[in-house]
Amino acid sequence: MKNILVGVTGGIAAYKSANIISKLKKKGYNVKVIMTESATKIITPLTLETLSRNRVYVDMWDKNPHFEVEHISLAEWADVVLVAPATYNIVGKVANGIADDMLSTVISACKKQVYFALAMNVNMYENPILKENIEKLKRFGYKFIEADEGFLACNVNAKGRLKDEEEIVNILEKENTEVEKKFIGKTILITAGRTEEAIDPVRYLSNRSSGQMGYALAKAAVKMGAKVILVSGPTNLSKPEGLLEFVQVRSAQEMYEEVIKRFKDVDGAIACAAVADYKPKYYSNEKIKKKDGDLTIVLDRNPDILLEMGKLKNNQFLVGFAAETQNLIENALGKLKKKNLNMIVANDASNMQKNTNEIYIIKGENEIKSIPEKSKEELAFDILREITL
């Protein structure tokens, strides 16, 4: 991370952006700034130009001659984009595809990581529309730096205060520091998401897995130099960039077939998908109609993908996951041995669909490492650092 593009919006906390820019410059980063028109009413562009030592961009229709399309060139120049403060308005714009000023247009054209450091009135912060927009953007890979509680401009103590400037800078550095390229020349197969087992043309059996952990592992493995094959069941997530191959499946049988055909050619595999253990024995070609009395669905066992990988394992490093509701360590150790794994990651099943998790990395009875609650993106690196290919 060398080039940081800072977006400043019209929240009262806009004056704090000066301190963020100053801290980034002192650490040696190249900083460019985009301000909204509203932000210029709170802090002057000249102030931020002086601190960033770069021209500040405000107007999409600036008459100064330039030889590049600025909203494209800025989006390509940046390694990371930080919007601080991020108001209710800018989050809503980006979530709904509105690009009507320089900042929202650059974000819409940017393929790099974008962070929103939230700051606003507590009533706006708690508005369900904001929460819905945030969840939507998170599914597309945008990141959010939550606001703190404190004294707000509206004269109340509540949540909505921009996080401390030093903390914001620390988050950017921690999450964007270059990682060790320990997997260069290695191929890793990762399964992610849930599977769906069809009952009839409109119904299926499934589970609550969001796929976030598997996708985070795929992204982290790419950053660490691996050639990544991601075999994914249904999710609401965007396909990670930089994959060697992306294979979309739906049922456990489809996932089994795609995994087994590729397993012999990889150096390691991480089975993170939440695969259905059972499927309906009989599939109805027509929608099953409601009738008096109960409906009985007979279930058959699905193939155990991880067990089969363990049987076929030659020199591959094989990692499994255990999501349990009770006897977490005991059940994980049993799975580690039964399925011939090199390592298993155990967690409480209640963390499905959450953005964070707390895990145990287990390689044997005397090799159990506890990792406290972190974002799934951070945990992905913790897990990959334990893998030896």
QUIURUR-V274686 format. One record per backbone hydrogen bond with DSSP energy under -0.5 kcal/mol. CO is the residue of the C=O (numbers start at 1). NH is the residue of the N-H. If there is no record, write none. Layout:
co:nh
CO:NH
CO:NH
This chain:
co:nh
2:4
2:30
3:5
3:79
3:80
4:6
4:32
5:7
5:82
6:8
6:34
7:9
7:84
8:36
9:11
11:14
12:15
13:16
14:17
15:18
16:19
16:20
17:21
18:22
19:23
20:24
21:25
22:26
23:27
24:29
25:28
29:31
30:4
32:6
33:57
34:8
36:40
38:41
39:42
39:43
44:48
45:49
46:50
47:51
48:52
49:53
49:54
55:33
57:35
58:102
59:62
68:70
69:72
69:73
70:74
71:75
72:76
73:77
74:78
79:113
80:5
81:115
82:7
82:84
83:117
85:9
85:87
86:119
87:91
88:92
89:93
90:94
91:95
92:96
93:96
93:98
94:97
97:99
101:105
102:106
103:107
104:108
105:109
106:109
106:110
107:110
113:81
114:143
115:83
115:117
116:118
116:145
117:85
117:86
121:125
122:126
124:127
127:130
127:131
128:132
129:133
130:134
131:135
132:136
133:137
134:138
135:139
136:140
137:140
137:142
138:141
139:238
143:116
144:146
145:118
148:160
148:161
150:152
150:158
152:155
156:152
156:158
158:150
160:120
161:148
164:168
165:169
166:170
167:171
168:172
169:173
170:174
171:175
172:176
173:177
180:182
181:184
183:186
186:227
187:267
187:268
188:229
189:270
190:231
191:272
192:233
193:274
196:198
197:205
199:284
200:199
203:199
203:200
205:197
210:236
211:215
212:216
213:217
214:218
215:219
216:220
217:221
218:222
219:223
220:224
221:226
222:225
224:183
225:185
226:228
227:188
228:230
228:244
228:245
229:190
229:231
230:232
230:247
231:192
232:249
234:194
240:243
245:230
246:248
247:232
247:249
250:196
251:255
252:256
253:257
254:258
255:259
256:260
257:261
258:262
259:262
259:263
260:264
262:265
263:266
267:317
268:189
269:319
270:191
270:272
271:321
273:275
274:195
277:302
279:300
283:285
295:297
296:298
298:281
300:279
303:305
304:308
305:309
306:310
307:311
308:312
309:313
316:318
317:269
318:342
318:343
319:271
320:345
322:324
322:347
324:349
327:331
328:332
329:333
330:334
331:335
332:336
333:337
334:338
335:339
336:341
337:340
343:320
344:346
344:362
345:322
346:360
347:324
348:351
349:352
351:354
355:376
357:374
358:348
359:371
360:346
360:362
361:369
362:344
364:367
367:363
367:364
368:370
369:361
370:372
371:359
374:357
375:379
376:380
377:381
378:382
379:383
380:384
381:385
382:386
383:386
384:387
387:389
